[in-house]
Amino acid sequence: MSGGRGPIDPEPMFDLPPELAIDTGVARRVIAEFIRGQLRQAGFERAVLGLSGGIDSALVAFLVAEAIGPERLLCVMMPYRTSSPASRGDAEAVVAALGCASELVEITAMVDGYFGAGGVPGAGGADGLEASALRRGNFMARMRMATLYDRSVTWGGLVVGTGNKTESLIGYTTLFGDSACAFNPIGDLYKSQIRQLSAALGVPEAVIRKAPSADLWPGQTDETEAGFSYPVLDRVLFWRVDRRRSADELVAMGFDRTLVDRVDRMVAGAEFKRQVPPIAKLGPRTAGVDYLYPRRRPGSART
């Protein structure tokens, strides 16, 4: 019998807390049926999404291609002049793996036209030259969504959302930017579960392993900027939201009180982002309140 050591296990692609593990086969089936159902109800056969090179949009691209076929999917890459070239390369790898249609739309002119560049003010006025990275990032997200909705017309497809549950709960999203969509297949998946499902679908390993980033500036990463680890954050959200445990119970489980309180504040502060705009009710039946119909109702067939 050999006394040598066996092969060393490769480094895992991601950290998956045990309580967050899901049945990926069931998830794929449910999401595929959801995608087909949403398109059918709205009277569409095609879909369009923004492909950033990150794991969320890559996973959605794989899910949509699996549900309706890659020939019915358009992936739009929308870099800004400071965007990472590696992100574009990862997005192109996803397109190549799926064999779907793709377009490249540079948003630099749109963003610089508003904020200005090279010391020359843009349409937003002189203060735009001093705009913070956050302000610019929000504007970029909205320009990208404006582009996607224009392409939804030329492609004839619904805009698919790519935001995950973790980001929605803590408000790490831009209203009418990346949060805008016709439907969202991954909105009930935590970031850790996004990674697990991505591995099951064959999303490129480089995309799964890379540090999550909004690509707001060179070297920016979500976890460094916000000061949290996604696996730990996901666990806090899981026990607070899904399992309805109190803050005291989480502390008794070993979670840091400061982190739990911070997450609670983030979730509460982002509630307005997760709800449709309230309407001042005056009439007996108000659109979106008590005048509700499925998307596909008699007489709504598209021509």
Short mmCIF file of the C-alpha atoms (twelve columns), coordinates in Angstrom:
data_MODEL
# 
_entry.id   MODEL 
# 
loop_
_atom_site.group_PDB 
_atom_site.id 
_atom_site.type_symbol 
_atom_site.label_atom_id 
_atom_site.label_alt_id 
_atom_site.label_comp_id 
_atom_site.label_asym_id 
_atom_site.label_seq_id 
_atom_site.Cartn_x 
_atom_site.Cartn_y 
_atom_site.Cartn_z 
_atom_site.pdbx_PDB_model_num 
ATOM 1   C CA . MET A 1   0.000   0.000  0.000   1 
ATOM 2   C CA . SER A 2   1.440   3.318  -1.015  1 
ATOM 3   C CA . GLY A 3   2.115   5.845  1.699   1 
ATOM 4   C CA . GLY A 4   1.983   8.741  -0.742  1 
ATOM 5   C CA . ARG A 5   -0.647  11.434 -0.604  1 
ATOM 6   C CA . GLY A 6   -3.598  11.316 -2.946  1 
ATOM 7   C CA . PRO A 7   -4.372  14.049 -5.481  1 
ATOM 8   C CA . ILE A 8   -4.911  17.478 -3.983  1 
ATOM 9   C CA . ASP A 9   -8.468  18.720 -4.387  1 
ATOM 10  C CA . PRO A 10  -8.654  21.810 -6.591  1 
ATOM 11  C CA . GLU A 11  -9.599  25.075 -4.924  1 
ATOM 12  C CA . PRO A 12  -13.411 25.372 -4.886  1 
ATOM 13  C CA . MET A 13  -14.829 27.968 -7.228  1 
ATOM 14  C CA . PHE A 14  -16.964 29.553 -4.505  1 
ATOM 15  C CA . ASP A 15  -18.050 29.331 -0.875  1 
ATOM 16  C CA . LEU A 16  -21.554 27.876 -0.507  1 
ATOM 17  C CA . PRO A 17  -23.006 28.007 3.026   1 
ATOM 18  C CA . PRO A 18  -24.820 24.684 3.669   1 
ATOM 19  C CA . GLU A 19  -28.164 26.276 4.506   1 
ATOM 20  C CA . LEU A 20  -28.186 28.073 1.142   1 
ATOM 21  C CA . ALA A 21  -27.634 25.006 -1.053  1 
ATOM 22  C CA . ILE A 22  -30.472 24.418 -3.526  1 
ATOM 23  C CA . ASP A 23  -31.581 21.613 -5.820  1 
ATOM 24  C CA . THR A 24  -30.225 23.029 -9.079  1 
ATOM 25  C CA . GLY A 25  -32.256 20.617 -11.205 1 
ATOM 26  C CA . VAL A 26  -35.510 21.842 -9.701  1 
ATOM 27  C CA . ALA A 27  -34.373 25.463 -9.949  1 
ATOM 28  C CA . ARG A 28  -33.581 25.083 -13.647 1 
ATOM 29  C CA . ARG A 29  -36.966 23.526 -14.372 1 
ATOM 30  C CA . VAL A 30  -38.938 26.131 -12.417 1 
ATOM 31  C CA . ILE A 31  -37.034 29.056 -13.936 1 
ATOM 32  C CA . ALA A 32  -37.350 27.678 -17.483 1 
ATOM 33  C CA . GLU A 33  -41.113 27.360 -17.071 1 
ATOM 34  C CA . PHE A 34  -41.225 30.851 -15.567 1 
ATOM 35  C CA . ILE A 35  -39.340 32.373 -18.521 1 
ATOM 36  C CA . ARG A 36  -41.537 30.662 -21.104 1 
ATOM 37  C CA . GLY A 37  -44.679 31.595 -19.176 1 
ATOM 38  C CA . GLN A 38  -43.753 35.265 -18.879 1 
ATOM 39  C CA . LEU A 39  -43.009 35.540 -22.587 1 
ATOM 40  C CA . ARG A 40  -46.209 33.703 -23.484 1 
ATOM 41  C CA . GLN A 41  -48.379 35.908 -21.239 1 
ATOM 42  C CA . ALA A 42  -46.926 39.060 -22.775 1 
ATOM 43  C CA . GLY A 43  -47.178 37.749 -26.313 1 
ATOM 44  C CA . PHE A 44  -43.446 37.609 -27.050 1 
ATOM 45  C CA . GLU A 45  -41.161 34.858 -28.312 1 
ATOM 46  C CA . ARG A 46  -37.806 36.603 -27.887 1 
ATOM 47  C CA . ALA A 47  -35.776 38.101 -25.052 1 
ATOM 48  C CA . VAL A 48  -33.014 40.690 -24.672 1 
ATOM 49  C CA . LEU A 49  -30.651 41.315 -21.775 1 
ATOM 50  C CA . GLY A 50  -27.601 43.351 -20.867 1 
ATOM 51  C CA . LEU A 51  -24.484 41.199 -20.631 1 
ATOM 52  C CA . SER A 52  -21.827 42.772 -18.421 1 
ATOM 53  C CA . GLY A 53  -19.371 39.924 -18.090 1 
ATOM 54  C CA . GLY A 54  -20.460 39.347 -14.493 1 
ATOM 55  C CA . ILE A 55  -21.979 36.191 -13.107 1 
ATOM 56  C CA . ASP A 56  -25.572 37.413 -12.727 1 
ATOM 57  C CA . SER A 57  -26.124 38.390 -16.353 1 
ATOM 58  C CA . ALA A 58  -24.139 35.365 -17.539 1 
ATOM 59  C CA . LEU A 59  -26.387 33.016 -15.574 1 
ATOM 60  C CA . VAL A 60  -29.539 34.679 -16.895 1 
ATOM 61  C CA . ALA A 61  -28.233 34.343 -20.453 1 
ATOM 62  C CA . PHE A 62  -27.673 30.617 -19.911 1 
ATOM 63  C CA . LEU A 63  -31.111 30.200 -18.327 1 
ATOM 64  C CA . VAL A 64  -32.921 32.058 -21.122 1 
ATOM 65  C CA . ALA A 65  -31.025 30.154 -23.820 1 
ATOM 66  C CA . GLU A 66  -31.942 26.881 -22.123 1 
ATOM 67  C CA . ALA A 67  -35.599 27.882 -21.819 1 
ATOM 68  C CA . ILE A 68  -36.316 29.264 -25.308 1 
ATOM 69  C CA . GLY A 69  -33.211 28.543 -27.380 1 
ATOM 70  C CA . PRO A 70  -30.185 30.790 -27.987 1 
ATOM 71  C CA . GLU A 71  -31.532 31.867 -31.378 1 
ATOM 72  C CA . ARG A 72  -34.256 33.830 -29.563 1 
ATOM 73  C CA . LEU A 73  -31.883 35.657 -27.231 1 
ATOM 74  C CA . LEU A 74  -30.045 38.933 -27.833 1 
ATOM 75  C CA . CYS A 75  -27.230 39.856 -25.446 1 
ATOM 76  C CA . VAL A 76  -26.181 43.508 -25.499 1 
ATOM 77  C CA . MET A 77  -22.750 44.534 -24.196 1 
ATOM 78  C CA . MET A 78  -22.671 48.180 -23.127 1 
ATOM 79  C CA . PRO A 79  -19.216 49.247 -21.894 1 
ATOM 80  C CA . TYR A 80  -18.136 52.707 -20.796 1 
ATOM 81  C CA . ARG A 81  -14.637 54.015 -21.588 1 
ATOM 82  C CA . THR A 82  -13.376 53.059 -18.109 1 
ATOM 83  C CA . SER A 83  -14.957 49.584 -18.149 1 
ATOM 84  C CA . SER A 84  -12.623 46.652 -17.667 1 
ATOM 85  C CA . PRO A 85  -11.541 45.000 -20.945 1 
ATOM 86  C CA . ALA A 86  -11.639 41.696 -19.052 1 
ATOM 87  C CA . SER A 87  -15.366 42.161 -18.445 1 
ATOM 88  C CA . ARG A 88  -15.987 42.505 -22.163 1 
ATOM 89  C CA . GLY A 89  -13.878 39.409 -22.774 1 
ATOM 90  C CA . ASP A 90  -15.923 37.416 -20.261 1 
ATOM 91  C CA . ALA A 91  -19.161 38.605 -21.870 1 
ATOM 92  C CA . GLU A 92  -17.907 37.552 -25.298 1 
ATOM 93  C CA . ALA A 93  -17.007 34.130 -23.882 1 
ATOM 94  C CA . VAL A 94  -20.614 33.697 -22.731 1 
ATOM 95  C CA . VAL A 95  -21.934 34.672 -26.168 1 
ATOM 96  C CA . ALA A 96  -19.544 32.233 -27.823 1 
ATOM 97  C CA . ALA A 97  -20.574 29.425 -25.464 1 
ATOM 98  C CA . LEU A 98  -24.270 29.969 -26.121 1 
ATOM 99  C CA . GLY A 99  -24.168 30.858 -29.806 1 
ATOM 100 C CA . CYS A 100 -26.736 33.620 -29.296 1 
ATOM 101 C CA . ALA A 101 -26.998 36.969 -31.064 1 
ATOM 102 C CA . SER A 102 -25.066 39.874 -29.561 1 
ATOM 103 C CA . GLU A 103 -24.478 43.572 -30.043 1 
ATOM 104 C CA . LEU A 104 -21.920 46.036 -28.720 1 
ATOM 105 C CA . VAL A 105 -23.258 49.486 -27.807 1 
ATOM 106 C CA . GLU A 106 -20.718 51.908 -26.337 1 
ATOM 107 C CA . ILE A 107 -22.407 54.188 -23.786 1 
ATOM 108 C CA . THR A 108 -19.436 56.560 -23.434 1 
ATOM 109 C CA . ALA A 109 -20.932 59.242 -25.662 1 
ATOM 110 C CA . MET A 110 -24.243 59.109 -23.775 1 
ATOM 111 C CA . VAL A 111 -22.642 59.458 -20.355 1 
ATOM 112 C CA . ASP A 112 -20.004 62.027 -21.332 1 
ATOM 113 C CA . GLY A 113 -22.635 63.978 -23.240 1 
ATOM 114 C CA . TYR A 114 -24.397 64.569 -19.934 1 
ATOM 115 C CA . PHE A 115 -21.526 64.857 -17.429 1 
ATOM 116 C CA . GLY A 116 -18.932 66.261 -19.809 1 
ATOM 117 C CA . ALA A 117 -15.353 65.138 -20.441 1 
ATOM 118 C CA . GLY A 118 -11.893 66.620 -20.909 1 
ATOM 119 C CA . GLY A 119 -12.826 69.701 -18.910 1 
ATOM 120 C CA . VAL A 120 -15.754 70.515 -21.204 1 
ATOM 121 C CA . PRO A 121 -19.162 70.488 -19.439 1 
ATOM 122 C CA . GLY A 122 -21.928 68.324 -20.810 1 
ATOM 123 C CA . ALA A 123 -25.689 68.800 -20.986 1 
ATOM 124 C CA . GLY A 124 -25.970 68.370 -17.204 1 
ATOM 125 C CA . GLY A 125 -24.014 71.521 -16.449 1 
ATOM 126 C CA . ALA A 126 -20.598 72.397 -15.101 1 
ATOM 127 C CA . ASP A 127 -21.009 70.451 -11.859 1 
ATOM 128 C CA . GLY A 128 -21.215 67.252 -13.908 1 
ATOM 129 C CA . LEU A 129 -17.443 67.323 -14.339 1 
ATOM 130 C CA . GLU A 130 -17.116 66.795 -10.575 1 
ATOM 131 C CA . ALA A 131 -19.774 64.088 -10.357 1 
ATOM 132 C CA . SER A 132 -18.999 61.261 -7.937  1 
ATOM 133 C CA . ALA A 133 -18.394 57.719 -9.095  1 
ATOM 134 C CA . LEU A 134 -21.728 56.695 -7.550  1 
ATOM 135 C CA . ARG A 135 -23.649 59.397 -9.400  1 
ATOM 136 C CA . ARG A 136 -21.982 58.440 -12.660 1 
ATOM 137 C CA . GLY A 137 -22.580 54.750 -11.995 1 
ATOM 138 C CA . ASN A 138 -26.306 55.276 -11.480 1 
ATOM 139 C CA . PHE A 139 -26.505 57.292 -14.691 1 
ATOM 140 C CA . MET A 140 -24.622 54.565 -16.578 1 
ATOM 141 C CA . ALA A 141 -27.076 51.950 -15.303 1 
ATOM 142 C CA . ARG A 142 -30.001 54.004 -16.562 1 
ATOM 143 C CA . MET A 143 -28.386 54.627 -19.945 1 
ATOM 144 C CA . ARG A 144 -27.838 50.900 -20.296 1 
ATOM 145 C CA . MET A 145 -31.464 50.173 -19.508 1 
ATOM 146 C CA . ALA A 146 -32.618 52.871 -21.959 1 
ATOM 147 C CA . THR A 147 -30.498 51.130 -24.583 1 
ATOM 148 C CA . LEU A 148 -31.964 47.723 -23.751 1 
ATOM 149 C CA . TYR A 149 -35.533 48.949 -24.042 1 
ATOM 150 C CA . ASP A 150 -34.722 50.486 -27.429 1 
ATOM 151 C CA . ARG A 151 -33.193 47.195 -28.541 1 
ATOM 152 C CA . SER A 152 -36.263 45.376 -27.261 1 
ATOM 153 C CA . VAL A 153 -38.142 47.180 -30.024 1 
ATOM 154 C CA . THR A 154 -35.702 46.350 -32.819 1 
ATOM 155 C CA . TRP A 155 -35.236 42.753 -31.604 1 
ATOM 156 C CA . GLY A 156 -38.889 42.248 -30.719 1 
ATOM 157 C CA . GLY A 157 -38.184 40.780 -27.294 1 
ATOM 158 C CA . LEU A 158 -38.865 41.370 -23.610 1 
ATOM 159 C CA . VAL A 159 -36.116 42.823 -21.411 1 
ATOM 160 C CA . VAL A 160 -34.992 40.219 -18.890 1 
ATOM 161 C CA . GLY A 161 -33.746 41.298 -15.458 1 
ATOM 162 C CA . THR A 162 -30.414 40.155 -14.034 1 
ATOM 163 C CA . GLY A 163 -30.577 41.287 -10.395 1 
ATOM 164 C CA . ASN A 164 -30.220 38.789 -7.545  1 
ATOM 165 C CA . LYS A 165 -32.001 38.583 -4.183  1 
ATOM 166 C CA . THR A 166 -29.024 39.726 -2.117  1 
ATOM 167 C CA . GLU A 167 -28.635 42.987 -4.033  1 
ATOM 168 C CA . SER A 168 -32.376 43.626 -4.061  1 
ATOM 169 C CA . LEU A 169 -32.661 43.216 -0.297  1 
ATOM 170 C CA . ILE A 170 -29.759 45.513 0.601   1 
ATOM 171 C CA . GLY A 171 -30.583 48.074 -2.105  1 
ATOM 172 C CA . TYR A 172 -27.429 47.458 -4.135  1 
ATOM 173 C CA . THR A 173 -29.267 48.333 -7.324  1 
ATOM 174 C CA . THR A 174 -30.288 51.384 -9.365  1 
ATOM 175 C CA . LEU A 175 -33.953 52.276 -9.704  1 
ATOM 176 C CA . PHE A 176 -34.945 52.383 -13.372 1 
ATOM 177 C CA . GLY A 177 -31.447 51.134 -14.153 1 
ATOM 178 C CA . ASP A 178 -30.385 47.539 -13.567 1 
ATOM 179 C CA . SER A 179 -33.554 46.951 -11.510 1 
ATOM 180 C CA . ALA A 180 -35.810 47.748 -14.482 1 
ATOM 181 C CA . CYS A 181 -37.050 44.795 -16.527 1 
ATOM 182 C CA . ALA A 182 -40.124 42.975 -17.775 1 
ATOM 183 C CA . PHE A 183 -39.420 39.960 -15.549 1 
ATOM 184 C CA . ASN A 184 -36.558 38.585 -13.466 1 
ATOM 185 C CA . PRO A 185 -35.647 34.874 -13.423 1 
ATOM 186 C CA . ILE A 186 -33.029 35.107 -10.634 1 
ATOM 187 C CA . GLY A 187 -34.592 37.644 -8.280  1 
ATOM 188 C CA . ASP A 188 -35.224 34.993 -5.611  1 
ATOM 189 C CA . LEU A 189 -31.677 33.608 -5.615  1 
ATOM 190 C CA . TYR A 190 -29.010 34.781 -3.184  1 
ATOM 191 C CA . LYS A 191 -25.553 35.500 -4.600  1 
ATOM 192 C CA . SER A 192 -24.208 32.217 -3.197  1 
ATOM 193 C CA . GLN A 193 -27.017 30.345 -4.969  1 
ATOM 194 C CA . ILE A 194 -26.282 32.252 -8.187  1 
ATOM 195 C CA . ARG A 195 -22.799 30.756 -8.104  1 
ATOM 196 C CA . GLN A 196 -24.104 27.256 -7.405  1 
ATOM 197 C CA . LEU A 197 -26.612 27.367 -10.265 1 
ATOM 198 C CA . SER A 198 -24.040 28.926 -12.612 1 
ATOM 199 C CA . ALA A 199 -21.693 26.003 -12.013 1 
ATOM 200 C CA . ALA A 200 -24.517 23.561 -12.736 1 
ATOM 201 C CA . LEU A 201 -25.339 25.244 -16.060 1 
ATOM 202 C CA . GLY A 202 -21.756 25.463 -17.254 1 
ATOM 203 C CA . VAL A 203 -21.183 29.195 -17.010 1 
ATOM 204 C CA . PRO A 204 -17.461 29.785 -17.761 1 
ATOM 205 C CA . GLU A 205 -15.351 29.166 -14.662 1 
ATOM 206 C CA . ALA A 206 -13.567 32.496 -15.015 1 
ATOM 207 C CA . VAL A 207 -16.909 34.271 -14.645 1 
ATOM 208 C CA . ILE A 208 -17.864 32.232 -11.573 1 
ATOM 209 C CA . ARG A 209 -14.517 32.785 -9.849  1 
ATOM 210 C CA . LYS A 210 -14.158 36.527 -10.499 1 
ATOM 211 C CA . ALA A 211 -14.868 39.013 -7.705  1 
ATOM 212 C CA . PRO A 212 -18.347 40.553 -8.165  1 
ATOM 213 C CA . SER A 213 -18.088 44.136 -9.403  1 
ATOM 214 C CA . ALA A 214 -20.353 46.853 -10.743 1 
ATOM 215 C CA . ASP A 215 -17.302 47.999 -12.755 1 
ATOM 216 C CA . LEU A 216 -17.865 51.599 -11.650 1 
ATOM 217 C CA . TRP A 217 -14.133 52.338 -11.678 1 
ATOM 218 C CA . PRO A 218 -10.940 50.355 -12.307 1 
ATOM 219 C CA . GLY A 219 -10.395 47.701 -9.626  1 
ATOM 220 C CA . GLN A 220 -13.762 48.263 -7.930  1 
ATOM 221 C CA . THR A 221 -15.345 45.192 -6.310  1 
ATOM 222 C CA . ASP A 222 -18.663 44.915 -4.478  1 
ATOM 223 C CA . GLU A 223 -17.299 43.204 -1.382  1 
ATOM 224 C CA . THR A 224 -14.341 45.586 -0.916  1 
ATOM 225 C CA . GLU A 225 -16.447 48.686 -1.442  1 
ATOM 226 C CA . ALA A 226 -19.242 47.602 0.900   1 
ATOM 227 C CA . GLY A 227 -17.052 45.817 3.435   1 
ATOM 228 C CA . PHE A 228 -18.881 42.493 3.428   1 
ATOM 229 C CA . SER A 229 -18.428 38.926 2.249   1 
ATOM 230 C CA . TYR A 230 -21.308 37.655 0.119   1 
ATOM 231 C CA . PRO A 231 -21.472 34.214 1.803   1 
ATOM 232 C CA . VAL A 232 -21.697 35.847 5.252   1 
ATOM 233 C CA . LEU A 233 -24.152 38.507 4.050   1 
ATOM 234 C CA . ASP A 234 -26.291 35.833 2.388   1 
ATOM 235 C CA . ARG A 235 -26.441 33.862 5.626   1 
ATOM 236 C CA . VAL A 236 -27.564 36.915 7.592   1 
ATOM 237 C CA . LEU A 237 -30.267 37.694 5.008   1 
ATOM 238 C CA . PHE A 238 -31.355 34.057 4.834   1 
ATOM 239 C CA . TRP A 239 -31.901 33.773 8.575   1 
ATOM 240 C CA . ARG A 240 -33.456 37.233 8.951   1 
ATOM 241 C CA . VAL A 241 -35.692 37.206 5.858   1 
ATOM 242 C CA . ASP A 242 -36.373 33.596 4.882   1 
ATOM 243 C CA . ARG A 243 -36.289 32.089 8.370   1 
ATOM 244 C CA . ARG A 244 -37.645 35.160 10.197  1 
ATOM 245 C CA . ARG A 245 -35.113 34.958 13.015  1 
ATOM 246 C CA . SER A 246 -34.703 38.011 15.253  1 
ATOM 247 C CA . ALA A 247 -31.487 40.007 15.488  1 
ATOM 248 C CA . ASP A 248 -30.904 38.625 18.976  1 
ATOM 249 C CA . GLU A 249 -31.294 35.086 17.691  1 
ATOM 250 C CA . LEU A 250 -28.692 35.723 14.982  1 
ATOM 251 C CA . VAL A 251 -26.252 37.086 17.534  1 
ATOM 252 C CA . ALA A 252 -26.832 33.953 19.636  1 
ATOM 253 C CA . MET A 253 -26.004 31.923 16.504  1 
ATOM 254 C CA . GLY A 254 -22.610 33.635 16.333  1 
ATOM 255 C CA . PHE A 255 -23.214 36.527 13.931  1 
ATOM 256 C CA . ASP A 256 -21.645 39.894 14.722  1 
ATOM 257 C CA . ARG A 257 -24.180 42.321 16.192  1 
ATOM 258 C CA . THR A 258 -22.753 45.264 14.243  1 
ATOM 259 C CA . LEU A 259 -23.136 43.391 10.958  1 
ATOM 260 C CA . VAL A 260 -26.668 42.236 11.733  1 
ATOM 261 C CA . ASP A 261 -27.746 45.770 12.656  1 
ATOM 262 C CA . ARG A 262 -26.104 47.189 9.546   1 
ATOM 263 C CA . VAL A 263 -27.844 44.666 7.297   1 
ATOM 264 C CA . ASP A 264 -31.173 45.429 8.963   1 
ATOM 265 C CA . ARG A 265 -30.713 49.126 8.224   1 
ATOM 266 C CA . MET A 266 -29.810 48.417 4.594   1 
ATOM 267 C CA . VAL A 267 -32.847 46.201 4.057   1 
ATOM 268 C CA . ALA A 268 -35.201 48.719 5.660   1 
ATOM 269 C CA . GLY A 269 -33.678 51.653 3.810   1 
ATOM 270 C CA . ALA A 270 -34.065 49.950 0.436   1 
ATOM 271 C CA . GLU A 271 -37.741 49.035 0.835   1 
ATOM 272 C CA . PHE A 272 -38.817 51.871 -1.473  1 
ATOM 273 C CA . LYS A 273 -36.733 50.356 -4.270  1 
ATOM 274 C CA . ARG A 274 -38.600 47.053 -4.107  1 
ATOM 275 C CA . GLN A 275 -42.120 48.453 -4.435  1 
ATOM 276 C CA . VAL A 276 -43.965 49.960 -7.371  1 
ATOM 277 C CA . PRO A 277 -44.606 53.710 -7.047  1 
ATOM 278 C CA . PRO A 278 -47.631 54.350 -4.803  1 
ATOM 279 C CA . ILE A 279 -50.665 55.987 -6.400  1 
ATOM 280 C CA . ALA A 280 -52.937 58.495 -4.666  1 
ATOM 281 C CA . LYS A 281 -56.277 56.668 -4.907  1 
ATOM 282 C CA . LEU A 282 -59.185 58.880 -5.957  1 
ATOM 283 C CA . GLY A 283 -61.453 56.806 -8.188  1 
ATOM 284 C CA . PRO A 284 -63.368 53.577 -7.475  1 
ATOM 285 C CA . ARG A 285 -60.900 51.469 -9.471  1 
ATOM 286 C CA . THR A 286 -57.226 52.417 -9.643  1 
ATOM 287 C CA . ALA A 287 -54.747 50.975 -12.161 1 
ATOM 288 C CA . GLY A 288 -52.263 48.745 -10.396 1 
ATOM 289 C CA . VAL A 289 -54.204 48.726 -7.130  1 
ATOM 290 C CA . ASP A 290 -57.666 47.226 -7.598  1 
ATOM 291 C CA . TYR A 291 -57.815 47.236 -11.413 1 
ATOM 292 C CA . LEU A 292 -55.580 44.254 -12.056 1 
ATOM 293 C CA . TYR A 293 -55.430 41.799 -14.944 1 
ATOM 294 C CA . PRO A 294 -52.876 39.253 -16.128 1 
ATOM 295 C CA . ARG A 295 -50.510 40.578 -18.760 1 
ATOM 296 C CA . ARG A 296 -52.305 38.518 -21.362 1 
ATOM 297 C CA . ARG A 297 -56.006 39.424 -21.286 1 
ATOM 298 C CA . PRO A 298 -58.679 39.249 -23.995 1 
ATOM 299 C CA . GLY A 299 -58.033 41.827 -26.683 1 
ATOM 300 C CA . SER A 300 -54.402 42.343 -25.763 1 
ATOM 301 C CA . ALA A 301 -52.898 40.281 -28.601 1 
ATOM 302 C CA . ARG A 302 -49.964 42.079 -30.218 1 
ATOM 303 C CA . THR A 303 -50.157 42.656 -33.972 1 
# 
